[in-house]
Amino acid sequence: MRQIPLRSDLRALSGYHSPQVDVPVRLNTNEAPFAPPAAWLDEIASAARDIDWNRYPDRAATELREGIAALHGVSAEQVFVANGSNEVLQSILLAYSGAGRNVTMFSPTYQMHAQIARVVGATVVEGKRNVDFTLDRAEIERIVAESKPAVSFICSPNNPTGTVESRENVEAMLLCAPGIVVVDEAYAQFSPWSAMELVNDDTPLVVTRTFSKTWSMAAARLGYLVGPRWLVSDMEAVVLPYHLDAFKQRAGLLALKFVGDMESRVRDIVAGRDRITAVFESLPVTWWPSGANFVLFRPESMSGKAVWQGLLDRGVLVRDCSGWAGLDNCLRVTVGTAEENEVFVAALKEVLA
Ligand SMILES: *Cc1c(COP(=O)(O)O)cnc(C)c1O
């Protein structure tokens, strides 16, 4: 066997894997627990017949970008769309970071920010959160002064802690950061405010969103950014030709007709989140306030790993964060349907009893 070694700087990276175990109640990857609206499914099925499958898709994804722009009250020239917000993040990092440049984020946070930065050859410089996972302005200023980052990430609400970042902190970052500031808003619909209101052509700020969570479309792999026009046009330099297929463009455009349904699902999820945290109050667990569709918690009477296994034995899969830096013994549960939430809380009570 003639095997060529992987780039040496990538060999130490373990990749990003959430185990896909086949269990009745899957509360580990922050997806929506509901299928998309039935009417969307009907429309997308007939849309499949209208596509000119022998032709390349609209390279600029014009209609989809116009639809997303209308949703946010911005111009289509401020919208870039890609295969999941992860590809959006990768495009930003390809365009503005790379070898010899620093990329910052505040840990614990979404691991893909550091992972993709390393894959594109950039140097990762991690700032620290407080014990309650909030972020001090002084720490933002320290990390920026120390690393002069080409790209800085703020994740709000932050995955996996659920912490909502303050507008003051985003503004503080914009004031001191020399490069691009990315606010990853994968969970924005659950959050009390959005950095979208700070986006304009004079500010190097990008807000990223995804169809994977609130829109019940994780299978479609669709995400986007809203940012300055110059940045959106810079994305052409790094994105592959026709990167977004015609079917996905239609799927996203059709989804935008169902904003009302999406918003009512968000309300159901928030109610489910309140139900779960109310139960946490009565159990020996520490939990952190969440502005997202998941809650981070730490069992106080058993190890996180044992609780994770106990839940799995009862058919409930949550995310095991217990080995992650800064998250000793922590688990993260995604809010599910009302029924799934009841199965989870009943299982948790049993495990902790
Ligand atoms: C889930 C998640 C994403 C989503 O990525 P997609 O590629 O759009 O599925 C992005 N950022 C954060 C913080 C997430 O938790």
The ligand as an SDF file (V2000), in Angstrom:
LIG
                    3D

 15 15  0  0  0  0  0  0  0  0999 V2000
  -25.0140   24.1380   14.3480 C   0  0  0  0  0  0  0  0  0  0  0  0
  -24.1210   25.3110   14.2650 C   0  0  0  0  0  0  0  0  0  0  0  0
  -23.7700   25.8140   13.0180 C   0  0  0  0  0  0  0  0  0  0  0  0
  -24.4290   25.1890   11.8390 C   0  0  0  0  0  0  0  0  0  0  0  0
  -23.6940   24.8510   10.8450 O   0  0  0  0  0  0  0  0  0  0  0  0
  -24.3500   24.3970    9.4740 P   0  0  0  0  0  0  0  0  0  0  0  0
  -23.1330   24.1430    8.6990 O   0  0  0  0  0  0  0  0  0  0  0  0
  -25.1510   25.5620    8.9710 O   0  0  0  0  0  0  0  0  0  0  0  0
  -25.2190   23.2120    9.7370 O   0  0  0  0  0  0  0  0  0  0  0  0
  -22.9630   26.9240   12.9580 C   0  0  0  0  0  0  0  0  0  0  0  0
  -22.5290   27.5400   14.0680 N   0  0  0  0  0  0  0  0  0  0  0  0
  -22.8590   27.0850   15.2810 C   0  0  0  0  0  0  0  0  0  0  0  0
  -22.4060   27.8020   16.4940 C   0  0  0  0  0  0  0  0  0  0  0  0
  -23.6540   25.9510   15.4080 C   0  0  0  0  0  0  0  0  0  0  0  0
  -23.9490   25.4800   16.6130 O   0  0  0  0  0  0  0  0  0  0  0  0
  1  2  1  0
  2  3  1  0
  2 14  2  0
  3  4  1  0
  3 10  2  0
  4  5  1  0
  5  6  1  0
  6  7  2  0
  6  8  1  0
  6  9  1  0
 10 11  1  0
 11 12  2  0
 12 13  1  0
 12 14  1  0
 14 15  1  0
M  END
$$$$
